Amino acid sequence: MTRNAVLAEQRPAVPRGLAPEIVPLGYLIVEILAFLDGLEDRTGTNLADLKTLRAAGDRISRAIAEVGADMQRLSAAAQETERTAAGKLESISANADRFRRLGEWGTGISSRTYDLERVLHEVVGANSQIARIARQVNILAVNASIEAARAGDAGRGFAIVAEAINELSRKTAEAAGGISNSIESLDDWTRAMRDDSERYAADFEAGIAGADETSRVVRAIAEEMTRARTSIAAVEKSMNALDADNQTAQPIYDAIGATAQAVATEVHQARERASRMMDTCETLLQRAVSQEDDGPDHRFIAHVRRMAARVQQAMSAGLAGGLISRADLFTFDYVPIPGSNPVQHETPFARFTDHTVQALLEEALNFDPAVIFCAICDRNGYIPTHNLKFSHPPGPDPAWNTAHCRNRRIFSDRAGRKAGANRAPFLLQVYRRDMGAEGFVMMKDISVPITIEGRHWGGLRMGYRETSAR
């Protein structure tokens, strides 16, 4: 007895009709796996976001500390500047007041020169009167001297008095002349000073306005410095409060991060367990289908195996006929196609499979209305050639492309990987097919390996809806 026969005898019998009972369980597990996949993706994203948030919190803490230190230094500098500036501002204000008084004095010179000129005119008038009196006295003195000379000895004393009066009138005349000259010089100086004061009056007035503006600016500077110091103190207080809040938030970040990490770990573990459940369910389904004499999937399995043999024969014939080299057929290099979304790839054998198996894939669709697709995939899940209805040129809408541009794509999902790697006579899977804008479709997938010249190349995949619903 062969080893397989012994194992067959030892293997527990599978009740007839068990496969239809296993399939709904498979669908349920697939749904759970899809949910856990999405949840794992979201928890991974959340962990990354929390890591980013935590890093941002650390940067904020450092920034708060740096700003707080800067604010303390700025506050101290502001206080010292305010104290120093107070004295300087007082000095500036005092100088402005002095300049204002000087300007007021300067603008008043013109009016005072008019007063001085008026007084000088009065002095000139009085001096002229004195000069006239002096001349009259001189004439009287001369006349007295003449009369004294006529009187002889009797008029000698009178002659002496007349001489003295004449001398006095002479000196008075000289003094009046000197005063007149001085007054003329003073009058010239007064007019010059008045002209200068009038010429500089606008400057003096501008100086007064400037002094007033300086005083106003000085007061405004003092007020602004006080407000600045007050604002700095308020900002420093706010930064201290922010630092306290941030310090309070740090343990919360840590707790959320720890919880999220624990949830992510548990989700991953749950997904691993669900994946093992799916493996077990598929193993049971595979055994049930293999050992049952008949069932809803048997005719599909038989059809896919026949089509796989024809595909394998066509590819082998093309290789033998020189349509492609063995090296190119087994070169699994994937070059992204620019602008495709989802990303499509070219390979050395894609055009060859289009030429050799496209017609066979279209023929396979006519087997049963439940059949959705039939495509070949290499050992890595890459589908070079698909049905024409799923092989449209990509457009700008990724959702539409997902459903209608499925050739030249690598399907690295669980079903795609297992279909490409399968070397058993057949593999029956249940899975959710992403149809883009149409959503996900639950279906069965049968894959049969394709071997070229004794070397495993990939497989033929056929997807179809549940036949019991027909």
ChimeraX attribute file (.defattr): number of C-alpha atoms within 10 A of each C-alpha:
attribute: neighborCount
match mode: 1-to-1
recipient: residues
	/A:1	5
	/A:2	7
	/A:3	8
	/A:4	9
	/A:5	10
	/A:6	10
	/A:7	10
	/A:8	12
	/A:9	10
	/A:10	9
	/A:11	9
	/A:12	8
	/A:13	12
	/A:14	15
	/A:15	10
	/A:16	14
	/A:17	15
	/A:18	16
	/A:19	22
	/A:20	17
	/A:21	10
	/A:22	17
	/A:23	19
	/A:24	13
	/A:25	17
	/A:26	23
	/A:27	20
	/A:28	15
	/A:29	20
	/A:30	21
	/A:31	15
	/A:32	17
	/A:33	22
	/A:34	16
	/A:35	13
	/A:36	20
	/A:37	16
	/A:38	12
	/A:39	17
	/A:40	21
	/A:41	15
	/A:42	13
	/A:43	20
	/A:44	18
	/A:45	13
	/A:46	16
	/A:47	20
	/A:48	13
	/A:49	13
	/A:50	19
	/A:51	15
	/A:52	12
	/A:53	14
	/A:54	16
	/A:55	12
	/A:56	12
	/A:57	18
	/A:58	15
	/A:59	12
	/A:60	15
	/A:61	18
	/A:62	13
	/A:63	13
	/A:64	18
	/A:65	15
	/A:66	12
	/A:67	17
	/A:68	20
	/A:69	14
	/A:70	13
	/A:71	20
	/A:72	15
	/A:73	12
	/A:74	17
	/A:75	20
	/A:76	15
	/A:77	13
	/A:78	21
	/A:79	17
	/A:80	12
	/A:81	13
	/A:82	18
	/A:83	11
	/A:84	11
	/A:85	17
	/A:86	16
	/A:87	11
	/A:88	13
	/A:89	18
	/A:90	15
	/A:91	12
	/A:92	17
	/A:93	20
	/A:94	14
	/A:95	15
	/A:96	22
	/A:97	17
	/A:98	14
	/A:99	18
	/A:100	22
	/A:101	15
	/A:102	15
	/A:103	21
	/A:104	16
	/A:105	12
	/A:106	19
	/A:107	20
	/A:108	15
	/A:109	17
	/A:110	22
	/A:111	12
	/A:112	13
	/A:113	20
	/A:114	14
	/A:115	12
	/A:116	16
	/A:117	18
	/A:118	13
	/A:119	12
	/A:120	17
	/A:121	15
	/A:122	12
	/A:123	15
	/A:124	18
	/A:125	13
	/A:126	13
	/A:127	20
	/A:128	17
	/A:129	13
	/A:130	18
	/A:131	21
	/A:132	14
	/A:133	15
	/A:134	22
	/A:135	17
	/A:136	13
	/A:137	20
	/A:138	22
	/A:139	14
	/A:140	16
	/A:141	22
	/A:142	17
	/A:143	13
	/A:144	21
	/A:145	21
	/A:146	14
	/A:147	15
	/A:148	20
	/A:149	15
	/A:150	12
	/A:151	13
	/A:152	10
	/A:153	11
	/A:154	11
	/A:155	16
	/A:156	15
	/A:157	11
	/A:158	17
	/A:159	22
	/A:160	14
	/A:161	15
	/A:162	23
	/A:163	17
	/A:164	13
	/A:165	19
	/A:166	22
	/A:167	15
	/A:168	16
	/A:169	23
	/A:170	17
	/A:171	13
	/A:172	19
	/A:173	21
	/A:174	14
	/A:175	15
	/A:176	21
	/A:177	16
	/A:178	13
	/A:179	16
	/A:180	18
	/A:181	13
	/A:182	12
	/A:183	19
	/A:184	15
	/A:185	12
	/A:186	15
	/A:187	18
	/A:188	13
	/A:189	13
	/A:190	20
	/A:191	17
	/A:192	13
	/A:193	15
	/A:194	20
	/A:195	14
	/A:196	13
	/A:197	20
	/A:198	18
	/A:199	12
	/A:200	15
	/A:201	20
	/A:202	12
	/A:203	16
	/A:204	22
	/A:205	16
	/A:206	14
	/A:207	20
	/A:208	23
	/A:209	14
	/A:210	17
	/A:211	23
	/A:212	17
	/A:213	13
	/A:214	17
	/A:215	21
	/A:216	14
	/A:217	14
	/A:218	19
	/A:219	15
	/A:220	12
	/A:221	15
	/A:222	17
	/A:223	12
	/A:224	12
	/A:225	18
	/A:226	15
	/A:227	12
	/A:228	16
	/A:229	20
	/A:230	15
	/A:231	13
	/A:232	18
	/A:233	18
	/A:234	12
	/A:235	16
	/A:236	20
	/A:237	14
	/A:238	13
	/A:239	18
	/A:240	16
	/A:241	12
	/A:242	16
	/A:243	19
	/A:244	12
	/A:245	11
	/A:246	17
	/A:247	14
	/A:248	11
	/A:249	13
	/A:250	15
	/A:251	11
	/A:252	12
	/A:253	16
	/A:254	14
	/A:255	12
	/A:256	14
	/A:257	20
	/A:258	13
	/A:259	13
	/A:260	17
	/A:261	17
	/A:262	13
	/A:263	17
	/A:264	21
	/A:265	15
	/A:266	13
	/A:267	18
	/A:268	19
	/A:269	14
	/A:270	17
	/A:271	20
	/A:272	14
	/A:273	13
	/A:274	18
	/A:275	18
	/A:276	12
	/A:277	17
	/A:278	22
	/A:279	15
	/A:280	13
	/A:281	20
	/A:282	20
	/A:283	15
	/A:284	18
	/A:285	24
	/A:286	17
	/A:287	15
	/A:288	21
	/A:289	23
	/A:290	15
	/A:291	15
	/A:292	16
	/A:293	10
	/A:294	12
	/A:295	16
	/A:296	14
	/A:297	18
	/A:298	14
	/A:299	12
	/A:300	20
	/A:301	21
	/A:302	12
	/A:303	16
	/A:304	22
	/A:305	21
	/A:306	13
	/A:307	21
	/A:308	23
	/A:309	17
	/A:310	15
	/A:311	24
	/A:312	22
	/A:313	17
	/A:314	17
	/A:315	23
	/A:316	19
	/A:317	14
	/A:318	17
	/A:319	18
	/A:320	13
	/A:321	10
	/A:322	10
	/A:323	15
	/A:324	18
	/A:325	15
	/A:326	15
	/A:327	10
	/A:328	15
	/A:329	19
	/A:330	17
	/A:331	12
	/A:332	17
	/A:333	12
	/A:334	15
	/A:335	12
	/A:336	14
	/A:337	14
	/A:338	9
	/A:339	11
	/A:340	16
	/A:341	17
	/A:342	17
	/A:343	19
	/A:344	22
	/A:345	19
	/A:346	17
	/A:347	19
	/A:348	19
	/A:349	21
	/A:350	18
	/A:351	13
	/A:352	20
	/A:353	21
	/A:354	15
	/A:355	14
	/A:356	20
	/A:357	21
	/A:358	19
	/A:359	13
	/A:360	17
	/A:361	25
	/A:362	16
	/A:363	13
	/A:364	19
	/A:365	18
	/A:366	10
	/A:367	12
	/A:368	11
	/A:369	11
	/A:370	17
	/A:371	20
	/A:372	16
	/A:373	19
	/A:374	25
	/A:375	24
	/A:376	30
	/A:377	29
	/A:378	24
	/A:379	23
	/A:380	19
	/A:381	23
	/A:382	25
	/A:383	27
	/A:384	26
	/A:385	27
	/A:386	26
	/A:387	25
	/A:388	16
	/A:389	12
	/A:390	17
	/A:391	17
	/A:392	15
	/A:393	11
	/A:394	19
	/A:395	14
	/A:396	10
	/A:397	12
	/A:398	17
	/A:399	18
	/A:400	17
	/A:401	23
	/A:402	20
	/A:403	19
	/A:404	20
	/A:405	26
	/A:406	27
	/A:407	24
	/A:408	22
	/A:409	23
	/A:410	21
	/A:411	17
	/A:412	13
	/A:413	12
	/A:414	12
	/A:415	21
	/A:416	22
	/A:417	18
	/A:418	18
	/A:419	30
	/A:420	28
	/A:421	21
	/A:422	18
	/A:423	19
	/A:424	9
	/A:425	11
	/A:426	21
	/A:427	20
	/A:428	21
	/A:429	26
	/A:430	27
	/A:431	24
	/A:432	18
	/A:433	17
	/A:434	14
	/A:435	16
	/A:436	15
	/A:437	13
	/A:438	11
	/A:439	11
	/A:440	12
	/A:441	12
	/A:442	17
	/A:443	19
	/A:444	24
	/A:445	26
	/A:446	24
	/A:447	33
	/A:448	28
	/A:449	28
	/A:450	28
	/A:451	19
	/A:452	18
	/A:453	11
	/A:454	7
	/A:455	9
	/A:456	17
	/A:457	21
	/A:458	25
	/A:459	30
	/A:460	26
	/A:461	28
	/A:462	25
	/A:463	24
	/A:464	21
	/A:465	17
	/A:466	18
	/A:467	14
	/A:468	7
	/A:469	6
	/A:470	7
